[in-house]
Structure formats: structure tokens, C-alpha cells
Amino acid sequence: MKINIQTVHFDADQRLEDFVYDRLDKLMGRYKKVIRADVTLRLNKDLAQDNKVAEIRLEIPGNNLFVKKQSKSFEEAADSAVEVLLRQLEKYKDKR
């Protein structure tokens, strides 16, 4: 699986990128046919709290899955986005 991480309005450190890679590896453990993951981490400067946004788009054969989560930290936002994607993948697998 190819993983692209893009940051908007800030520079991510290696620890944050490693965290995102680890969470996306959870997805690969459940569904091996994921082709690509595009991750966008965005800092909304207009909000005081819950201003960290994680958007993840998964490309799988025949479909794309997308999740956008907002939280107080990028780790929380990415973790909750991956959890939602896991549920979406389970539903997708059940339909097939």
C-alpha cells in the first residue's frame, strides 16, 4: 500500500508521521487489497479548540472510502478516522 501524507498550515514531525503509518498498518492487517491511502492533516487556525483535522481517503478496488475527523490533537483525529475506516471496510467486505 502506498501512503501519502500531506500537511496544511504546519509541518509534521517524524513522530506524528510514524503514528499515522502505524494506524494505517492496522487497516492492512484487516484488508490486504488497499491500493493507496491519502492522508491530509490540517490545522484550522480559525477555531480555538478541536482545530486538528485528519482526512483519510482509501483507494480500494472498485471503491474509495473517505473519512474526515476533527479533534484536539492530530493523534486523536487520526485514530478515530482509522476506526471509522475499519468499520467501513468491514461493511464493504460483508457486501462482497
C-alpha positions, 0 to 999 in steps of 0.5 A: 500500500502506498501512503501519502501524507500531506500537511496544511498550515504546519509541518509534521514531525517524524513522530506524528508521521510514524503514528499515522503509518502505524494506524494505517498498518492496522487497516492492512492487517484487516484488508490486504487489497488497499491500493493507496491511502491519502492522508491530509492533516490540517490545522484550522487556525480559525477555531480555538479548540478541536482545530486538528483535522485528519482526512483519510481517503482509501483507494480500494478496488472498485471503491474509495472510502473517505473519512474526515475527523476533527479533534484536539490533537492530530493523534486523536483525529487520526485514530478515530478516522482509522476506526471509522475506516475499519468499520467501513471496510468491514461493511464493504467486505460483508457486501462482497 
